Each structure stands twice: as C-alpha cells, then as structure tokens.
Amino acid sequence: MKGSRLLVIFAVALCAVVVVGEMYAYLPGSYGYGSSAELEEGTIGFSVENRGSDEFDAVLLDNGDYAAVDTVYVYYDPDYASAVNEDAAVEVGAQRMTQEYYVDQLVKVLGYRGCQNVTVLDAEGLADALQGDLSGTCSGRGLVMASGAIPDTVYSGGESGLLVSWIQSGGSLYWVGNVIGKYVSTADGLVDVGSTAVFLGTDAVNLENSSAYDDASDLRAMFSYEYNRTMYSVDVSKTDRQALGVGYSDGTYTSTTFVQMGAGQVCIVAGEYNSKQVRDLATSVCSGLCYCSEVIGYDHGVVDNHATGSFDVSGRSGCIRLYVYIGGYFCVYGQGYTFDIPSSVGT
C-alpha cells in the first residue's frame, strides 16, 4: 500500500512538471528573449537578447503611409454559422483544428511573435469594437477572421457596411478559411452574398486545393513563411488595387497576399486550417507587412546572449517598420517597432 501511495505521489508530481513545461512553452519571455530599437540621427539601432545561442532576423520596411497593427481583434462566435472545413487534414498526432482550437492557438502565437494587445470578440462585440474605431481611429487596428464567413452584425453584402467602412478607414482584415466576401453568417445559417470583389477588387479567387513551390519574393525567407497552399488566394493581376504577394507562388496565386482597400488592407492567408497557416497568419499580423511594403534593410545572424545591428534611414520619411524575431522557422520571440519619420527629419 505504501508503495502504491508513493507511485501516485510520483505520478502527480510528474504531471505537475509536464503542465508547467507546457505553460512555459507559451511564455518565451521567461527564457530571457528580448530586444530594443531606437532612432537617432538618421540611424535605427537595435539589439537582441537571448540566454543561449540562436539565429535572429531583422527586417526593415518602408510602409509609406500605412501604420502597422498594434491592436488585434480575433473574431470567434460559436453561436454563429461558420464556413470552414474543420475536418481538414492535420499532422499525425496533432489535435483536430476546430475553429475554437485554431483561435486558441492563434492567440498564443500572436503573443510570442509580438502582438500582446489581442482581444477575442463575438459578433456583437465585434460590431461594438469596429463602431468605436470609426468614432476614433481605425489605423493600427487589425481583425482576424478565421470563420470563413462575415457575421451579419458588421456586413450584409454589397459595397457598404460597418466592416467595409472600417477597412476603408484604415483597418486591416486578415482572412482565412474560405472565399472572402462569399458568405454572410447569421445565428441561423449562411447567406451567399457573392461580394468577393468588394474586398479584393476582383472575384478571381483560386478554388483548387493546390500548392505553390517558388518563393514569391525574398520576403518569403526573410519572414520564414512556411505554408504553401494557394486555395482561396487571389489573382492580383485581375485587380487595379496595389497588392503584395509573400510566401510561396505558382506564378498566379501566392500563399499570402496583401491587397489595398481604401486606407486599409485585406490580407488573404490561403489554404485550409493548418498549424503552419497559424504561424504565417501571426507573422502577417505582427510583422507590419502591408500591400506597399518595401524592404530597405535586412540583417540575419546569430544572437549568442547579445547581438546588435543598425540601419541607415537618412533621407527616409513616413512609416518605417522594424521587425525582429528569434528562431527562424521555430520562432520563439518577435517584436515590431514603428518609426513615424516626418519628411523634415527624413530629408
């Protein structure tokens, strides 16, 4: 009997160790990762800290007038119909990607890639948040919709509506799971409104369960984009809006695409639910990438406890975005820095 009690105590203690280990997996700051950046006399200097030795990347973007996202809404409402395939194939041994689990994982990944101000909202809460932004500012606000359908509290089809106004006023919509603008969601079901062109300027969307294998640009490797599916991606040659494809490309469709919409943008992260898609989605939000991003500096190296670097931005003006991350494809830390440089300083 005494041996059995000791065995039970040992088992409980072991479970406690496992639980603590899982918690720390989502708390990268506990391992001593960190960074800082500052602008001084036409130079952006940065530093990266790590308690061990790992690779780091630092990407400097000129985003024109676009302000990177610093507040993130994630839409999820189990009482509203969704239009996503929750039975999509997953890795061996992985948990099935229901919308609830997808959102749960996304919020965690957003956190350790640098987006700390994240709020999960239901249909009514989303309407309140977007209306509040329209009364103040939509710039710097991002909305992730992984439902494959837009709730009727913010859109009912056509060229107008709360969501449309929010994006055109500077908001960034990040979309996964189905054809954007095709479905409006209600508490009773889905309504096919066929409004894809409202959001993309074209309805030329890929409906094939296809993949791409060529880098869309150097941005694919710079930001360690992983997912190469192209279903639900957009053919940007069919729109007159400014657009940027990152990730992988098959020559027509890219795995992640940013399209301008008024003062804001729509980002399509293609394919069905997948853990790699979660990571690419988080990178798209946290990096500060946009439809007009231009790389003006890049540094890659190894941080062995401490590393530093700098970029010359003399002559530059507008929204300059620096994104620093550690771990490459196995990212454990990320942080973005925005420098709004007036023209009088940049010249």
C-alpha positions as CSV (number, residue, x, y, z in Angstrom):
1,M,0.0,0.0,0.0
2,K,2.8,2.4,0.9
3,G,4.5,1.7,-2.5
4,S,1.2,2.4,-4.3
5,R,0.9,5.8,-2.5
6,L,4.5,6.7,-3.4
7,L,3.7,5.8,-7.0
8,V,0.6,8.0,-7.0
9,I,2.6,10.9,-5.5
10,F,5.3,10.5,-8.1
11,A,2.7,10.4,-10.9
12,V,1.0,13.6,-9.7
13,A,4.4,15.3,-9.4
14,L,5.3,14.2,-12.9
15,C,2.1,15.6,-14.3
16,A,2.7,18.9,-12.5
17,V,6.1,19.1,-14.2
18,V,4.5,18.4,-17.6
19,V,1.9,21.1,-17.0
20,V,4.5,23.7,-16.0
21,G,6.5,22.7,-19.1
22,E,3.6,23.3,-21.3
23,M,2.9,26.7,-19.7
24,Y,6.5,27.8,-20.3
25,A,6.2,26.8,-23.9
26,Y,3.9,29.8,-24.3
27,L,5.9,32.2,-22.2
28,P,9.1,32.8,-24.2
29,G,10.0,35.9,-22.2
30,S,10.7,33.6,-19.3
31,Y,13.7,32.3,-21.2
32,G,15.3,35.8,-21.4
33,Y,14.4,36.7,-25.0
34,G,14.2,40.4,-25.7
35,S,15.0,43.3,-28.0
36,S,15.1,47.1,-28.3
37,A,15.4,49.6,-31.0
38,E,15.7,53.4,-31.3
39,L,16.1,56.1,-34.0
40,E,18.9,58.6,-33.6
41,E,20.4,60.9,-36.1
42,G,19.2,59.0,-39.2
43,T,20.1,55.6,-37.9
44,I,17.9,52.9,-36.4
45,G,19.9,50.8,-34.0
46,F,18.6,47.6,-32.5
47,S,19.7,44.9,-30.0
48,V,18.6,41.4,-29.4
49,E,19.0,39.3,-26.2
50,N,18.9,35.6,-25.7
51,R,20.1,33.4,-22.8
52,G,21.5,30.9,-25.3
53,S,22.6,30.9,-28.9
54,D,20.1,31.1,-31.7
55,E,19.5,32.8,-35.1
56,F,17.8,36.1,-35.5
57,D,16.3,38.1,-38.3
58,A,15.8,41.9,-38.5
59,V,13.7,43.2,-41.4
60,L,13.3,46.9,-42.0
61,L,10.3,48.0,-44.1
62,D,9.2,51.3,-45.7
63,N,5.4,51.2,-45.4
64,G,4.6,54.6,-46.9
65,D,1.6,56.0,-45.0
66,Y,0.4,52.6,-43.7
67,A,0.6,52.3,-39.9
68,A,1.4,48.8,-38.6
69,V,-1.2,47.0,-36.5
70,D,-0.8,47.4,-32.7
71,T,-4.3,46.3,-31.6
72,V,-5.7,43.0,-32.8
73,Y,-9.3,41.7,-32.7
74,V,-9.9,38.0,-33.3
75,Y,-13.5,37.1,-34.3
76,Y,-15.0,33.9,-32.8
77,D,-18.6,33.3,-32.1
78,P,-19.8,29.6,-31.7
79,D,-23.4,30.8,-31.9
80,Y,-22.9,32.0,-35.5
81,A,-22.6,29.7,-38.5
82,S,-19.1,29.3,-39.9
83,A,-18.0,28.2,-43.4
84,V,-14.7,26.5,-42.7
85,N,-13.6,22.9,-43.1
86,E,-12.9,21.8,-39.5
87,D,-12.0,18.3,-40.8
88,A,-9.0,19.4,-42.8
89,A,-6.1,17.0,-42.6
90,V,-3.7,17.6,-39.7
91,E,-0.3,16.3,-38.9
92,V,0.0,12.9,-37.4
93,G,-0.8,13.1,-33.7
94,A,-1.9,16.7,-33.9
95,Q,-5.2,17.8,-32.4
96,R,-8.0,18.4,-34.9
97,M,-8.2,22.1,-36.0
98,T,-11.7,23.2,-34.9
99,Q,-12.3,26.9,-35.1
100,E,-12.1,27.1,-31.3
101,Y,-8.7,25.4,-31.2
102,Y,-7.5,27.4,-34.2
103,V,-8.3,30.7,-32.4
104,D,-6.8,29.4,-29.1
105,Q,-3.5,28.6,-30.9
106,L,-3.5,31.8,-32.9
107,V,-3.8,34.0,-29.8
108,K,-0.8,32.2,-28.2
109,V,1.3,32.5,-31.4
110,L,0.4,36.2,-31.8
111,G,1.6,36.8,-28.3
112,Y,5.1,35.4,-28.6
113,R,5.5,37.0,-32.1
114,G,5.0,40.4,-30.6
115,C,1.2,41.2,-30.6
116,Q,0.2,41.5,-26.9
117,N,-2.9,43.6,-27.3
118,V,-5.3,40.9,-28.6
119,T,-9.0,40.6,-27.9
120,V,-11.3,37.7,-28.9
121,L,-14.8,39.1,-29.8
122,D,-18.1,37.6,-30.6
123,A,-20.5,39.0,-33.3
124,E,-22.0,41.7,-31.1
125,G,-18.6,42.6,-29.5
126,L,-17.0,42.9,-33.0
127,A,-19.7,45.4,-34.1
128,D,-19.1,47.5,-31.0
129,A,-15.3,47.5,-31.5
130,L,-15.5,48.5,-35.1
131,Q,-18.0,51.2,-34.5
132,G,-15.8,52.5,-31.7
133,D,-12.8,52.6,-34.0
134,L,-14.8,54.5,-36.6
135,S,-15.6,57.1,-34.0
136,G,-11.9,57.4,-33.3
137,T,-9.2,55.7,-35.4
138,C,-9.1,52.5,-37.5
139,S,-5.4,53.0,-38.3
140,G,-3.3,50.4,-36.4
141,R,-6.3,48.1,-35.9
142,G,-6.2,44.5,-37.2
143,L,-9.1,42.0,-37.4
144,V,-8.5,38.3,-37.8
145,M,-11.5,36.3,-39.2
146,A,-11.0,32.5,-39.3
147,S,-14.7,31.8,-39.7
148,G,-14.9,31.7,-43.5
149,A,-18.0,34.0,-43.2
150,I,-18.6,37.5,-42.0
151,P,-21.2,38.0,-39.3
152,D,-24.3,40.0,-40.2
153,T,-23.6,42.4,-37.3
154,V,-20.9,44.0,-39.4
155,Y,-21.8,43.2,-43.0
156,S,-24.8,42.1,-45.0
157,G,-23.4,42.1,-48.6
158,G,-22.9,44.8,-51.2
159,E,-20.5,47.7,-51.3
160,S,-21.3,49.2,-47.9
161,G,-21.5,48.2,-44.3
162,L,-19.6,48.6,-41.0
163,L,-16.7,46.2,-41.9
164,V,-16.3,47.8,-45.3
165,S,-16.2,51.3,-43.8
166,W,-13.7,50.1,-41.1
167,I,-11.3,48.7,-43.6
168,Q,-11.5,51.7,-46.0
169,S,-10.8,54.0,-43.0
170,G,-7.5,52.3,-42.2
171,G,-8.3,48.9,-40.6
172,S,-6.5,45.6,-41.7
173,L,-8.6,42.5,-42.2
174,Y,-6.7,39.1,-42.1
175,W,-8.8,36.4,-43.7
176,V,-8.5,32.6,-43.7
177,G,-10.9,29.6,-44.2
178,N,-12.9,30.2,-47.4
179,V,-13.6,32.7,-50.2
180,I,-13.6,36.2,-48.7
181,G,-16.9,38.0,-49.1
182,K,-18.8,35.0,-50.4
183,Y,-20.8,34.3,-47.2
184,V,-22.5,36.3,-44.5
185,S,-23.1,34.4,-41.3
186,T,-26.1,34.5,-39.1
187,A,-27.2,32.7,-36.0
188,D,-29.4,30.6,-38.2
189,G,-27.0,29.8,-41.1
190,L,-25.1,31.1,-44.1
191,V,-26.2,33.5,-46.8
192,D,-24.3,33.5,-50.1
193,V,-23.9,37.2,-51.0
194,G,-21.1,36.9,-53.6
195,S,-19.3,40.1,-52.6
196,T,-15.7,39.0,-53.1
197,A,-14.9,41.9,-55.4
198,V,-15.8,44.4,-52.8
199,F,-12.8,43.3,-50.7
200,L,-10.3,42.4,-53.4
201,G,-11.3,44.4,-56.5
202,T,-11.8,41.1,-58.3
203,D,-13.6,37.8,-57.8
204,A,-10.7,35.9,-59.4
205,V,-10.1,33.6,-56.4
206,N,-8.5,30.1,-56.6
207,L,-10.9,27.3,-55.8
208,E,-8.5,24.5,-56.4
209,N,-6.8,22.6,-53.5
210,S,-3.4,23.5,-54.9
211,S,0.1,24.3,-53.7
212,A,3.0,26.6,-54.8
213,Y,6.7,25.9,-54.6
214,D,8.5,29.0,-55.7
215,D,9.3,32.0,-53.4
216,A,7.0,34.9,-54.2
217,S,10.0,37.2,-53.3
218,D,12.8,37.5,-50.8
219,L,10.2,38.2,-48.2
220,R,9.3,34.5,-48.1
221,A,12.7,33.6,-46.5
222,M,13.1,36.9,-44.6
223,F,10.0,36.3,-42.6
224,S,10.2,32.5,-42.6
225,Y,6.8,31.9,-44.3
226,E,6.1,28.2,-44.3
227,Y,2.6,27.3,-45.7
228,N,2.5,26.8,-49.4
229,R,-1.2,26.2,-50.1
230,T,-3.0,28.6,-52.5
231,M,-6.7,27.7,-52.2
232,Y,-8.7,30.9,-51.7
233,S,-5.8,33.1,-52.8
234,V,-6.4,35.9,-55.3
235,D,-5.1,36.6,-58.8
236,V,-3.8,40.2,-58.2
237,S,-3.3,40.7,-62.0
238,K,-7.1,41.0,-62.2
239,T,-7.4,43.9,-59.7
240,D,-6.3,47.5,-60.1
241,R,-5.5,47.8,-56.5
242,Q,-2.0,47.8,-55.1
243,A,-1.0,44.4,-53.8
244,L,1.9,42.4,-52.4
245,G,2.4,38.6,-52.5
246,V,4.6,36.9,-50.0
247,G,5.2,33.3,-49.1
248,Y,5.1,30.9,-52.0
249,S,3.8,31.5,-55.5
250,D,2.8,29.4,-58.5
251,G,3.0,32.4,-60.8
252,T,-0.6,33.4,-60.4
253,Y,-1.5,32.8,-56.8
254,T,0.5,33.3,-53.6
255,S,0.1,31.7,-50.2
256,T,-0.2,35.1,-48.5
257,T,-1.4,38.2,-50.3
258,F,-2.0,41.8,-49.1
259,V,-4.4,43.9,-51.1
260,Q,-5.1,47.6,-50.6
261,M,-8.7,48.6,-49.8
262,G,-9.1,52.3,-49.3
263,A,-6.8,53.5,-46.5
264,G,-6.7,49.9,-45.2
265,Q,-6.0,46.5,-46.5
266,V,-7.1,42.9,-46.8
267,C,-4.7,40.0,-46.2
268,I,-5.6,36.6,-47.5
269,V,-3.7,33.7,-45.9
270,A,-4.6,30.9,-48.3
271,G,-5.5,27.2,-47.6
272,E,-7.4,25.4,-45.0
273,Y,-6.7,25.1,-41.3
274,N,-3.2,24.1,-40.6
275,S,-0.6,24.8,-37.9
276,K,1.8,26.3,-40.4
277,Q,-1.0,28.6,-41.6
278,V,-1.5,29.7,-38.0
279,R,2.2,30.8,-37.8
280,D,2.1,32.5,-41.2
281,L,-1.1,34.3,-40.2
282,A,0.6,35.6,-37.0
283,T,3.6,36.7,-38.9
284,S,1.5,38.6,-41.3
285,V,-0.2,40.5,-38.4
286,C,2.8,41.1,-36.2
287,S,5.4,41.9,-38.8
288,G,3.7,45.1,-40.1
289,L,3.8,43.9,-43.7
290,C,1.3,45.7,-46.0
291,Y,0.3,46.0,-49.6
292,C,3.0,48.6,-50.2
293,S,5.9,47.3,-48.1
294,E,9.4,47.8,-49.4
295,V,12.4,46.2,-47.8
296,I,15.0,48.8,-47.1
297,G,17.2,46.8,-44.7
298,Y,17.8,43.2,-43.7
299,D,20.1,41.6,-41.1
300,H,20.5,37.9,-40.3
301,G,22.8,36.4,-37.8
302,V,23.3,34.5,-34.5
303,V,22.5,36.0,-31.1
304,D,24.8,34.5,-28.5
305,N,23.4,36.2,-25.4
306,H,23.5,39.6,-27.1
307,A,23.7,41.0,-30.7
308,T,23.3,44.4,-32.2
309,G,22.8,46.0,-35.6
310,S,21.9,49.2,-37.3
311,F,20.2,50.6,-40.5
312,D,20.8,54.0,-42.2
313,V,17.4,55.7,-42.8
314,S,18.7,59.1,-43.6
315,G,16.6,60.6,-46.4
316,R,13.6,58.4,-45.4
317,S,10.2,59.6,-44.2
318,G,6.8,58.0,-43.4
319,C,6.1,54.8,-41.5
320,I,9.3,52.8,-41.1
321,R,8.7,49.4,-39.5
322,L,11.4,47.2,-38.0
323,Y,10.5,43.6,-37.1
324,V,13.0,41.5,-35.1
325,Y,12.5,37.8,-34.4
326,I,14.4,34.9,-33.0
327,G,14.4,31.3,-34.0
328,G,13.7,31.4,-37.8
329,Y,11.0,28.7,-38.7
330,F,10.9,27.8,-35.0
331,C,10.2,31.4,-33.9
332,V,10.3,31.8,-30.1
333,Y,10.2,35.6,-29.9
334,G,9.2,38.5,-32.1
335,Q,8.8,42.3,-31.7
336,G,7.9,45.1,-34.0
337,Y,9.0,48.8,-33.8
338,T,7.4,51.6,-35.8
339,F,9.1,54.9,-36.5
340,D,6.9,57.6,-38.0
341,I,9.5,59.9,-39.5
342,P,8.4,63.3,-40.6
343,S,9.6,64.5,-44.0
344,S,11.6,67.3,-42.4
345,V,13.6,64.7,-40.5
346,G,13.9,62.2,-43.3
347,T,15.4,64.7,-45.7
